[in-house]
């Protein structure tokens, strides 16, 4: 299961898009800050997701945490594997025997007592050169608690990896949502520019009629107010586009001042029919938070067994074999071999306390899993309702835009023909602007709802293109 998830993680790397900063500058404390490229950076949705997966700060922290856990697990492995090392040393010593109490008068007393031959002379300064080498072994033969902890390291690594995959899904959803938001902002800006141009044309026509004596001042004044309103709408749309672009750059790990040129367009595609049971089965199989809870429960179960196994004795062996002698020879072998058997006594109270603590944690994890399954069910149901509602809003919005545009065309013709004043035209322009804004918002909501459904089923990082219809 985990191998398949890691393979899926590798596939979500997008196009491998690499951003090359224009340079770096020193920030507070001497920190290097990337500088934006000159000109707009062309960016597709796949490119944006690839950058987010590679440069997002949250994922960088996850990768560092994963390395730390793997390092800790290596320490656990080292505790249960044989500790074998080789030592060798050579030393030259010069010993002052007189300083240690072996003076000539002492040797004379030994000679008188017959302990050493008469006339035997021992130098008070002795030089000794020795060399030794040995192989040391330290190995635990039987320690079930350590073995269970070692088995638990695999679950702990899986938890961190699944957390990383879960965060990758969050990043994919966030990047895609921000990307779609900018596309909606651009469409809204295009619509407001078109409305501004139409209002400017209407103002020119009203002014021309007034100048020719066939129009009234109120029509010109009304057209001027409408034109200025459209100018304000354009500035607001530009400001919103700029702010949302900064947000996308931040999520992708790009400099905040980097200009972006989004090369994709807002997709609109019907989502294939998906029944609730299929969606829930997909979520239970792919949701990383659910899989992480399962690994956490397995880890807690192994720790509980490790505590219970602390009642059992442990057996270890250690020793060494080597040679030692004068540097110039001869050498002789030496060794030590010993076994250690430890039997725990009077630790029952502490062990029971540890068991109760871990058992309580295991119960909490089971409760969290049950609650999360209910939450997944609710999230999928809610996302499906949002998709259905947003899809209907898009259909109605498309029809509303067509009707509003037809109404504007008719009222404009009536105004040009002098049949009516420009008030109906102004109202029709407002209707078109409102209908187009609603359509853009509905299309954005529809795509976001599909992304939310993909996230609820746990497949957004691998199937976002399918759900968006790209």
N, C-alpha and C positions, 0 to 999 in steps of 0.2 A: 504493500500500500504506500509506504513512505517513499520507496524508490520511484513509483509512478508519479507521486506528487513532485518529487525533485525534477523528474523529467519534464513535467508540465511547467514547473518553474523556469526551467531553461528555455522552454518554447515561448514563454511570455516576454522574452528579452526584446521583442519587437524587431526592428530592422537593424539593431546595433548602432543607432544614431549617436554620433559623438559630437559634442559641442566644444569648439575651440575658442577659449576666451581671447579677447584682444590683448590681455595683459593682466597684471595684478597691481594693486595699490595697497599701501600699508594703512590699516585701520587702527583703532585704539588698541594699545598694548602691542603693536607691531604685527597684528594678525593680517594675513594676506587676503585681500578681497578681489574677486574676479571682476574684470571690467567687461562691459557689454561690447559685442561686435558692432562695427560700423554698418549701418543699414539694417533693414529688417531681415530677420532670420526665417527662411522658409521652413514651415513646420506642418507635417501631416499629423493626423491623430495617432498613427502608429509611432511616429517619431517622438511625439510628446510623451506617450506612455513609456517608450524606451528610455527617454531621458529621466522620467520620474522614477522608474525602477532602478536606474543606475545612480542618480544623484540626489534623490530625496533624503533629507537628513534623518528622518525616522528609520528608513531602511538601512542607512549606514550604521546607526546605533544598533539595530537588530543584528547586522552582520558582525559587529564587534562583540556583541553579547554572545553570539554563537561561537566565536573563536574562544572566548573566555570559558564557556562551558566545556568545550572540547578539551581545553587545557586542563581544567579541573578533572575531567574524566580520565585523562592520561595519568594523573596522580593517583586515582583510585586503582587503575590497572597496575601501576607500579607497586602498589601495596600488596597485591596478591601474586605477583610474578616473582620468580627467583631473583634474588639480589646477589649477583656474582661480580666480584671485582678482583683485580690483580694489583698487588702492591710490591714494589721493589725499592730498596734503599741501600745506600752505601755510606758509611760514616768513618771519619778519622777522628780519634780521640787521643788526647794527651792528659793523663791523670797524675796528679800530685799525691802520691800515697802518704807523704809526710803530713800533708794538710788534713788527711783523713785519719791521722793517728798512728799510721804505720811508720814509726821513727826507728833509726838504727838501734837505740837502746832496747826497744821492744824485741827486735830480732835477736839481740844478744841474750836476752832472757829466754827466748825460745831455744837458742842453742844450748844454754846451760841446762835447760830441762830436757834436752834431747829431742825436742819436737822437730828441729831441723839440724842438718849436719853442721859441725863446727866449721867456721870459716865461710859458711854460705852467705852470700851477699845478694840482697835484693835491692835493685835500684829504686830510689824514691820517686823517680819520674818514669812513667810507663806510657808507651805509645801503642794504641790498639786500633787497627783498621779492620772493620767488619762489613760484610755484605750479606743481605738477606732478601729473599723473595718468597711471596706466598700468594695463594689463591684463597679468597674468602667467599663463603657461601652462607646465605641467610634465607630460609624458605619456610613459609607457613604451609603445613601439610593439610591441616583440617581446621577451617574457621568458616562455618556456614554464614554467620552475619556479614563478613566481608564479601563473600561470594554473592549474597543477595543484593548488597549495596552495588557491587559491580554490575549485576544484571539490571539494576535500576538506572545506571548511568545511560543505558540505551534509551530508556523511556524519557529521561531528562533531556537528552539531546533531541529526541523526537518532539518534545514539547516546545523547545526553543525554535526548532525548524518550522513547526506548524505555526507558531506565533509569527515568524518571519513571513511565511506564506500568507497568513491572514492579513498582515499589514500590507503585503504586496497587493492583495485584493482591494484594500481600502485606497491605496495610492492609485490603482488603475481606475477605480470608480471616481475618485476625486479629480484626477487629471481629465478623464473623459467628460465629466460633468462641467468642469471649468472650460474645456475646449468647446463644448456645445453651447455654453453660455456666451462665449465670445462670438460664435457664429450667429447666435440670436441677436447679440448687440449689433453686429455688422448689418444683419438684415433690417433691424430696427432703424439703424442710421441711414441705410439706403432708402427706406420708406420715408423717413422724415425729410431727407434731402429732396426726394421727389415731391413731397407735399409742399416743401418750401418753394420749389421751382414753380409748382402749379399756383401757389398763392401769389408769387411774384408776377406771374402772367396775368392772373386775375386783377391784381392791382394796376398793372399797366393798362388793361382794357378799361377798367373803371375810370382811370385818370384820363384816358383818351376820350371816353364818352363825355366826361365833365368838361374837358377842354373844347369839345365840339358842340357843347350846349345841349346835348341830348341825354346827359346823365345828371345825377344829383350828387351833392357833396357827401351825403350820408353813405352812399354806396362806396365812394372812394375811401372815406374814413373807416368804414367797416372792413374793406379789403386790406387797408394798411394795418389795422389791428390784427387781422388774421395772419398777415405776412410776418409781423413781428412775433406772433405766437409760434409760428413754425420755425423761426430763427432760434427761439429759445429751446424748442424741442430738439433742434439739431445740436445745439451746444450741450444739452443734457445727455443726449445719446453719445456724443463724442467723449464726454467725461466718464460716463459709465463704461464705455468700451476701454478707455485707458486704464481705469481701475481694475477691471476684470482681467485685462492683459497682465498687469502686475501680479495679480493673484496666481494666474496660470504659470508665469515665470517662476514665482516663488515655490510652487508645488513641484515644478520640474527641476528645481535646483539651479535655475539660471539667474544671472544678475537682474535685479529689479528693473533696471533701466533698459533691458534688452527689448528692442522692437521685434514684434512677431508678425509674420505673414502666414496666416493659416491657409493651407492649400486645399483642404477638404471642404466640402459643403455639408450643410445639415441634411442628414439622411432621413428619408421617410419610407418605411417599409412595414407591411403588416407582419405581426409576430405570429409564427406558426402556433397552431392550437396546442395548448399544454394543459392537461388535466391536473387537478390538485394533487392526486396521489403520486403521479409521476414527478411533479415538482418537489414534493416532500421527500420522495425516495432519493432524488438527485441531491437534495440538500443534506440528507443524513449520510450520504456517501462522500460528499465533497466539502461540506462546511468544515473549515479548519478549526474553528472554535470548538465544535463538537468533538472532532478527532483529538484535539489537544486535551480536552477534559477526560477522554478515554485513556490517553497516555498518562495523565496525572493520576487517575485512579489506579492504573497498573503500577505506577511508581509508589504510591502510598501502600498498596498491597504488598509490594516487595519489602518496603521498609518495615511494615508490620511483621512480616515473617522474619526479617533480620533481628528485630527486637526479641521475638520469641526464641530464636535460635541462640540468643545470648546465654540461655540456661545450659547450653551444651559446652563440654570442655573443648579447648583448642590445643592443637599439637603443632610444634614447630621444631625445626632442626637448624643448627648453625655450627660453624667451625671453619677451620682453614687447614691447608697443607702447604708446606714451604720448605725452604732450605736456608741454613744460616752457617756462617763460618768466617774465618779470617779472609780478608780480600784476596790474599795470595794462596788461600786454600789451607787445609781441606775443608769440605762442606759436609753437612749432615742434615738429614731430613728431620722436620718437626711438624707436628700436627695437633689439632684439637678437634674433637667431634663431640657434640652434646645435643641432647634432645630436651625439649621443654613441654611439659604437660600442665595446663592451667585449668583448674576447675572452679567455676564461680560459686561463691558461698555468701549467703546473706545479702543478696541483691534483688530479692523478689519484689520488695516494695517499689524500688526505683524502676524495675522492668515493667511492672503493672502500670505504673504512672505513664511511662512512655507508650505502652500499648493503648491505653485509654486516649491519650492525646492524638495518636495517629489514627485510631479508629474513629474519633470524632471528626478529624479532617476528612477521612474517607466518606463518612456520612454526609458531610457538607458538599463534597464533590458530587456525590450521587444526586443530592437535592438540586445542585446547580445544573446538572445534566438534564434532569427531568424538567426543570424550569426553562432551560434553553430550548428543549424540544418543543415545548408549548409556544415559546417565543418565536421559533422558526416557523411553526404553523401559522401563527398570527401574521408574521412578516410576509410570508408568501401570499396569504389570502389578501392582505392589504395591497401588496404590490400588483397582484392580478386585477384587483378592482381599479387601481390607479391606471393601469395600462388600458383597460377597457374604456374607462371614462375619458382619458386623454385622447385615445384614438377617435372617439366620437366627437370630442371637442375640435379636433383637427378637421374632421369632415364638415362639421357645421361652420367652422371658421373659413374654410375654403369657399363654401357657398355664400357666406356673408360678405367676403371680399368681392366676389363676382357681382353680387347684387348692389353693393355700395358703389362699385366702379360704374356699373350701368346707370345708377341713379345720378352720379356725378356727371357722366357724359350727357345725360338728358338735360339736366339743369344748366350745364354750361352752354349747350346749344340754345336753350330758351333765353339765357342771358345775352348771348351774342345776337340773337334775333330781336332783342328788345322787348320780348314778351313779358319778362319778369325782371325784378331787380336781382342784386347779387346775394341776397340773404339766403335763398334756397341753395345757391352754389356753396356758400360758406358752410352751411349745415351739411351738405353732401360731402364736402372735403373733410369735415370733422368725422363723419361716419366712415369714410374710407380709411382715414388715419387710425381710428379706433379699431376697425375690422382687421386691418393689416397687423396692428400691434397685437391683437388678440390671437391672430393666426400664428404669428411668430412665437408668442408665449405658449400656445397650445402645442406647437411642434416641439418646442424645447421640453415641455412637461412630458410629452409622449416618449421622447428619447430617454429622458431621465428616469421615467417610470420603468422602461425596459431595462435600463442599467440596474436599477434598484432590484428588480426581479432577478436579474442575473446574479447580483450580489447576495440576495436572499437564498438562492439555490447553491451558492458557493462556487460558481463557475465564471465569474466576471473576468478574471485574469486570463482565461483561456478562450472564452467564447463571446467576448464583447462585440466582435465584428458580426457574429451571427445574430445576436440580439438587436444590434443597430441596423442590420440589413446592409452592411457595407460589403 
